[in-house]
C-alpha cells in the first residue's frame, strides 16, 4: 500500500522543528530514520497530516561519555552505537546487533526508536533497565522524563505533540548487564526480550534489575530481588520462573501467552547468566 496524503516539511535546527510542530498541530509527526514510521504509514496504520523531516538538523548525532554517565543524541544511528567502544556501557553495543538488519541499523536513529515506544524495541527496554533520562525540548524549553515514566502504553509516550526528543542520558555505568531475545527470524521484532543488570561482589549478588519486552504494552520491570543470593545457574533459573509467573503476555500470530511465559523464563535466566559473565 501507499501512505495517505500528507504535507512534507524540512527542519534545519531544533527550534525550527518545534515551531513547525506547534504550527502543524498534533497530527504532525517527526521523520528521523523513518524505519518504523514509514512502514506504518505504508500500511495506513499511521496517517499523519504532516511530516517534519529532521535529518538535516545538526548537533543531535553524538555519543558522549563523561562523569555523569553516557549521553546519546537523538539522531545517533543504531550502527554508531553498535560499533562504539563505550566503557561501562557495552550492553548497548551488543544489543544493537539485535536490531533489524544492517541497512536498518545504518538508517534508524536512537531517539526515533525511543519516540516510537515499541515495547519490544531494544532501546526502550534498555532505557528502562539502565534507568535512563529522556530529554525533551518544546516551546517551554527542555525537560527530563525518567524512562520508567516515559512509556505509557502501546506506542504511547510522555512526549507532547509540540516536543521532540533531543537526548537520552544514561546516568550510571552497567558493566554487568545483558539483553537477549527470541524472534522467528533474525532481524524480526522480538517475541520476548529479556534484559538484566547486576551489581556483584565476587560470587554474591548485591543488587539486580530485570526488564522484559514483548509481554505487555510497555517495558515490564520484574519484581524480583536477588540481593544476597549466589551468582549461579540455580539462582538464574529461579529468577526466570519468578519473572514468568508475574506476566500475562498477549497471544497473537507469533505465539500464545503460555509460549511467551516459557520464553520469559528461559530468556531471563540466559540474560542473568550473560550479565554475570
Secondary structure, 3 states (H helix, E strand, C coil): CCCCCCEEEECCCHHHHHHHHHHHCCCEEEECCCCCHHHHHHCCCCCCCEEEECCCCCCCCCEEEECCEEEEECCCEHHHHHHCCCCCCHHHHHHHCCCCCHHHHHHCEHHHHHHHCCCCCHHHHHHHHCCCEEEEEECCEEEEEEHHHHEEECCEECCCCCCEEEEEEECCCCCCEEEEEECCCCCCCCCEEEEEEEEEECCEEEEEEEEEECCCCCCEECCCCCCCCECCHHHHHHHHHHHHHHCCCCCECCECHHHHHHHHHHHHHHHHHHHHC
